């Protein structure tokens, strides 16, 4: 039975037709590429989604609040939401959609509270709130973030001393729409014994971000391993050192840090990918340059010594 031995590099390259084995290899490669392409496109089409669940019943009265996630900053552990408010309750808004009394919506999280005030006679509108999230950016690109917030609304009166006095709580309904580019978000609402509600938010990086980051990490590792393997060949005098090889391996020391900066949403230096992958790719690249430089010095020295011996032999012969 024949075995696939690959091309014979000892022969000079020349044009020739592909064999049946070559066509079979091309066909299998094409099928694998189509399968991988289909899988990537399928996962990509479902990324960036935003899911919403509510364990509470919808009240016809009260204030309707739509929480739309619009941004996430892992470096500062903050998530931004656009809060859109409306009401069809005659006790809260008039026919033109303006508040019949002073209203405030309070969103409380582990990092503090934020108030959205709707003075009497003004229209319900939208506002942006920045809320804290918890997560570990060092786990990039597999990092995820979550937060839990209390949302409540009430009528208030402003006293002469500047304090605001609560006049009564207002039922609220929470919905969510929209998503953050590059992130999959999931929001859920849980009721409490009071009219206030608990909003939970979870964020994870989209499929394309994870795929792109992991592919770049794999490429950096493979290229560094190739450079190290070639350097071992020339160090053991199995291959001849060429100036292009020395230049290529030297350029890796500058290309790898640039490659890291291409990672989507790259975290600061010190993340897990640096300790487990990038640090060692740079070390391998440096070792490769060191080995090839030593080999170049040794081989060039041997060539010069051979030329010197030949010149001496020619001189003595004459």
N, C-alpha and C positions, 0 to 999 in steps of 0.2 A: 504494500500500500504506500502510495506516495505521500510525502509530507510537504507542507509549505515551508520552504527555506528562505523565501524572500529574494530580492534582487541580488545578483552577483556583481558587487562593486569592483571586482578585479578586472572586469571587462570594460572596454570603452563604451560609453553611452551611444546608442544609435536608434533610429526610428524603427518601430516594429508594432505589429498589431497586438491588441490585448488577447490573452488566452481566455478560455472559459472560466478558469479560476479567478482571473482578474475581473471579468464581468460579474461573477458571483459576489466577489468582495465589494464591488461598487454597488451592486443591488442591495446587499445587506446593510451597507453603510447608509444608503439613501433611506431605507425603511426605518432604521434606527433614528436617523435625523428627523424624519417626518413624525415619528412617534413622540420624540422629545419636543419637537416644535408644537405639536397638538396639545401636549400636556401643559407646556408653558403658557400657551395662549388661553387654554381653558381656565387655569388658575388666575391668570391676569384679568380675565373678563369678570371675575367675581371679587376682585380686590377693591379696597376703598369703600366697602359697604358700611352701612350704619344700621344696626338693628335696635329695636325699641320694644320693651315689654313693660306692662303696667299691671300690678296686682290690685289696683283700686278700681272702683266703679266710676264711670264718668258722671259728674254732676252737671245738671243743666244750669245751675246757678253758680255764682262765683266768678273767678277770673281764669281764663284760659291762657296758659303760658307755654310757649314753644321754645325749648332749649335746643339750639343748633350749634354743634361743635364747629369751631372755625380755626382753631390753632392749638398746637401742642409744642411746648418747649421742654425737652428732657433736661437741658442744661440748668434751667431755673425751676424745674419741677412744677410747671404751671400749665393749665389748660384754659383756653379762652372759649367762651360761649356767647352767642348772640341770643338775647332773650327778647322774644316778641310777645307782647301782651295784648289781650283783647277781652271783651266781655259783652254778653248779650243780656245780662241781668239788669232789669230796670232799677233795682235797688243800688246798683253800682255805677252804671253808665246811662246817659240819656239817649235820646233818639239819634243824636249826632255823634255818638261814640265818645263823649267826654265824661270825665269822672264827676259824679254828683257829690263827692266828698274827698277829703284828703286821703290818699291811699299810698301805702308803701309795701313793697315786696322785698323780703329779706332772704338772702341766700347765705347760709352759714356753713363753714367748713372747718377743718382742723387748723387752718391758718388765719381764721378770723371771719368776720361777717361783712357783707356788702349790701347796701340798701339801694333800692330803686324807688324814687318817690314820684308820685303822680298827683300834683296839686289839684284841688278842686277846680273844675272848669277847663282843664287841659285834656288833650286827647291821649288815648292809650297809644303808646309807640313801642320802640325797641331800645334796648341798651346792651352794652357789652360788659360782661363780668369775667374776671380772671380768678380762677380757683386753683388751689393746690392739688397736686396729684403725688402719689407715692410710686416709686419704681427705682430700678437700678440701671442707669445708663451704661455702666461697665459691661453689661450683658449683651450689648449691641452685637449683631443685629436681631437677636432674639429677645430683646428687652420689651417689657410691657408695663403699663401704668394704670393706676386705678384711683378713684376718689369717691367719697360719700359725703353728701351735702343735705342739709335741712333747708326746705323751701317753705316759706309761710307768707301770708299777706294779712294786713289789718287796716282798719280806719284809724286815723290819729288826729289829734288836735295839737297845735303848737301853742304852748303856754307862754306867758309874758316873760318868764325867765329864760326862754330858749329851749326848754325841754319839750319833748314830744310825748304826749299821753295817749296810750292806746284806748280806743273807744270800742273795739270789737273785732274779732277775727273774721276773716273772709275765706270761704272754701275756695280751693284752687284745683285746677285740672292741668296736668303736665303732659305734654307731647314732645316729640323730638323728630327732627328731619335734618337732612344734610349730612355731610361727612367731611373729614379733613383729608386733603390730598396726601397720599402716602401712608395713611393709617386706616386700620379697621377699627371702628368704634362700636361700642355696645352700651346702651343706656337702659336702665330699668328703674321703675318707681315702686316704692313700698309705702303703704299707708301707715299712719300712727293713730293713737287714740285721740289726737287733736286734729284740727283742720290742716295742720302742716303735713308735708310729705317728705320722704327721704328719696333723693335722687342718687343713684349709683352709676358711675361711669367707668368704663374700661377701654383701654386703647392698646393695640398691638400693631407692629409695623406690617405694612402691606406685603403681599407675596413678591412683587417685583423688587422691592427694596431688599428683602432677604436674599432673593436669588442673585441680584447683581452683586451684593456684598460678598456672598459665599463664592461666586464665580471668580471675582477679583482675588479673593484670598487663595483660592485653589491655583490660579494662574501664577501668583507671586511665589507660591511654594514650589510649583513645578519648574518654573524658570530658574529658581535658585538651586534646586536639586540638579538640574541639567548643567548649570555652571559648575557646581561642585564636582559632578561626575567627570566633566571634561578636564577640570583642573587635576584630578587624580590621575587621569590618563597621561597627561603631559608630565606630571611630576614623576610618575613611574617610568618615564621615557618610552611610553607606548605610542605617543603621538608627538608630532613636531609642533613647537610653539610658533604661532603666527601672530603678527602684530594686530590683525583684526580681532583675533580671539582675546588678546589682552585688553584691547579697547572696549570690546563688548562686555566683558566681565566687569571692567572698571565702571562702565556706564550704569550697571545695575545698582551700584551704591547710591546713585543719584535718582534713578528711575523708581526704585521701590518706595521711597518716601512720597514721591509725587503720585504714585499709584494709590497710596493710602488716602491721599487727599481727594481722590475721585470717588471714594465710597459715598453713597447717598446718605446725607445726614450723619457724616462721620463724627464720632464722639472725640473729646479731647484725648491727648496722649495719656496712656495708662489704662485703657480699657482692656477687657479680657483678650480681644483679638491681638493686641500688642504683645501680651505676655505669652500667649500660646502659639502665635503664628508670626507676626511681622518682625518681632525681635530676632527670631531664629532665621528668617529669610535674609535679613541684613547680615547676620553673623555668617551664614553660609556663603553669601556673596563676597564678603570680605575674605574669608578663608580661600575661596576660589581665586580671587585676585592675588592673594599672597602666594599660593601654590604656583600659579602661572608665572608670577614675577620671578620666583626662585628658579623655576624651570627655564625661563627665558635666559636668565643670567648664566645658568649652567650650560645650556645648549650653545649659546653664543660663545661662551668661553671655550667649549670643546671645539667649536668650528674654528675659532681664531688659533687655538693651539695646533690643530691639524694643519692649518695654512702655514703656521710658523715652522712646523716640522718639515713640511714639504719644501718650503723656501730654503731651509738649512740643507736639506738633502740635495736640492738643485745646486746650491752654492758649493757644497763639497764635491759634487760630481764634476763640476767645471774646474 
